[in-house]
Amino acid sequence: MLAATAALSASPALAAPRFQPSWDSLAASYTVPDWFRDAKLGIWSHWGPQCVPEFGDWYGRQMYQQGNRFYEHHLKTWGHPADFGFMQFIPRWKAENWDPEGLMKKYVAAGAKYFMSMANHHDNLDMFASRHHAWNTMRVGPKRDIVGTWAKVARAHGLRFGVSNHAAHAWHWWQTAYGYDAEGPRRGQRYDAFNLTRAMGKGQWWEGLDPQELYTGQNMVIPDGIDTIKAANAWHDAHDGEWLDTPPPNNPGFVKTWLDRQNDLVDRYRPDLVYFDNYGLPLGQAGLDATAHYYNRQSGDVVVTGKKLSPLQRRAIVEDVERGFSDRLRPEPWQTDTCIGSWHYDRPLYERGGYKSGRDVIQRLIDVVSKNGCLLLSIPQRGDGSIDDKEEKVLADMGAWIAVNGEAIYGSRPWRMFGEGPTRLVEGMQNEGGAKPFEAADIRFTTKAGALYALPMAWPEGSLKIESLAGAPGEVRRVTLLGGDDPLPFRLEAGGLVVELPQRRPAFTPVLKIEGPGLT
């Protein structure tokens, strides 16, 4: 009996979990999996009811801020936010033209090796069969399991599957819905969230649901008596408008429910990647608890991302740089996430031709991969689930380049330096709009299977000079153009390797494969 008891106590099932919910434990035990380092390019479905008005990012918050262009658009198009609040978009989000199979084929053709579905946004609607939040898409809106459908389709196409969770910010992000007009004929009248109760849903589409569970309750409500738009917006900016990753001080139930929802999400769909829209991890200890649970659930062969990480945190999770750059080759794998337009579908942007081009996307991919990163790209969907003709062209152009040059991207690793050239990128998030265009002299490097790849950002006029190979260790014996037929003439000068390029251009930026002993 004693022997049996001893054997039981030593059973692996009863051993302490490998990952404990602390930064030190996560950092000590975690290694970024090779599948992520090899994948390089992901496509993101950043899609939800905020896409219904087709007016861009953060519609749900900004429609409640008087003086904001979103407020003005909402007032003109849908009515006053005391009468037509955000939740009224949810039954209008029908996803009637959503073709996940058709879209996935386009994403795969464009080069995606992983796919991410948004599981919820700051608007706090769960887009999966949530057991802990009644406001979910099985019950309202499309009445479909958005995450589950994407997961099945992505995996059937051989892609790794991820989910993004943005809901930790809902408790402060939604507080504008409890506000009021500071000026005008309806000044002082509170918006819809302030007054709605479960009982008011009787006979409505939301019967049985509590709107306060969607809008998160009165956590930080603007006080009565503010009488100018400027003062009201200043109050929001200084209070609920701050990017808070901490728990709400007087709403512990929100944190508990968030953790239950997140654990349910990973237990149910077993994603390969979880994107948290947070600096570090969300909601203090709850974020650590969620990450340890996820790592233990899937033996650590997964990825969690967070932003603005410390050196310790970069060993525990993968750093994500939103709409920004790295100015260096990073020792740890990382990710840039960006979008060809606005995060939520933006018809005015479409109409004025404001999307990134396929070439823009490929240049970003090249830069990120050369610095040990992956690129996660959002292709905005309309409220009905479809994408537009200009998005289709971006994907097609990406795919045309990848078909020729993917060899230099997938499964590659950085060289001893990321590249060379005149364009200087500024380290940081959300600064891509101020970057100067890349030039042909901006060259990036990758390596794979003993070959060095040189990836200029554009076709040069005449020959290409690669200065980084001047005096570099190794011997260049062969240079070829991916997509070309024959070896290219080259010569090594004091200023670098000079390669004569052919007239035929198989893609909108060239990739050279450089081979010889000791180069990598």
HELIX and SHEET records of a PDB file:
HELIX    1   1 LEU A    2  SER A    9  1                                   8    
HELIX    2   2 PRO A   12  LEU A   14  5                                   3    
HELIX    3   3 TRP A   23  SER A   29  1                                   7    
HELIX    4   4 ASP A   34  ALA A   39  1                                   6    
HELIX    5   5 PRO A   49  CYS A   51  5                                   3    
HELIX    6   6 TYR A   59  GLN A   62  1                                   4    
HELIX    7   7 ARG A   69  THR A   77  1                                   9    
HELIX    8   8 PHE A   86  ARG A   92  5                                   7    
HELIX    9   9 PRO A  100  ALA A  110  1                                  11    
HELIX   10  10 ILE A  146  ALA A  156  1                                  11    
HELIX   11  11 ALA A  167  HIS A  169  5                                   3    
HELIX   12  12 ALA A  170  TRP A  173  1                                   4    
HELIX   13  13 TRP A  174  TYR A  178  5                                   5    
HELIX   14  14 ASP A  192  ASN A  195  1                                   4    
HELIX   15  15 ARG A  198  GLY A  201  5                                   4    
HELIX   16  16 PRO A  211  TYR A  215  1                                   5    
HELIX   17  17 ILE A  229  ALA A  238  1                                  10    
HELIX   18  18 PRO A  252  TYR A  269  1                                  18    
HELIX   19  19 GLN A  285  ARG A  297  1                                  13    
HELIX   20  20 PRO A  311  ARG A  314  1                                   4    
HELIX   21  21 ARG A  347  GLU A  351  1                                   5    
HELIX   22  22 GLY A  358  SER A  370  1                                  13    
HELIX   23  23 ASP A  389  ASN A  405  1                                  17    
HELIX   24  24 GLY A  406  ALA A  408  5                                   3    
HELIX   25  25 GLU A  432  GLY A  434  5                                   3    
HELIX   26  26 GLU A  467  LEU A  469  5                                   3    
SHEET    1   A 9 LEU A  41  SER A  45  0                                        
SHEET    2   A 9 TYR A 114  ASN A 120  1                                        
SHEET    3   A 9 ARG A 160  ASN A 165  1                                        
SHEET    4   A 9 LEU A 273  TYR A 279  1                                        
SHEET    5   A 9 VAL A 303  LYS A 307  1                                        
SHEET    6   A 9 VAL A 318  GLU A 322  1                                        
SHEET    7   A 9 TRP A 334  CYS A 339  1                                        
SHEET    8   A 9 GLY A 373  SER A 378  1                                        
SHEET    9   A 9 LEU A  41  SER A  45  1                                        
SHEET    1   B 5 GLY A 419  GLU A 420  0                                        
SHEET    2   B 5 ILE A 443  LYS A 448 -1                                        
SHEET    3   B 5 ALA A 451  PRO A 456 -1                                        
SHEET    4   B 5 LEU A 512  GLU A 515 -1                                        
SHEET    5   B 5 ARG A 478  LEU A 481 -1                                        
SHEET    1   C 3 LEU A 464  ILE A 466  0                                        
SHEET    2   C 3 GLY A 496  VAL A 499 -1                                        
SHEET    3   C 3 PHE A 490  GLU A 493 -1                                        
END                                                                             
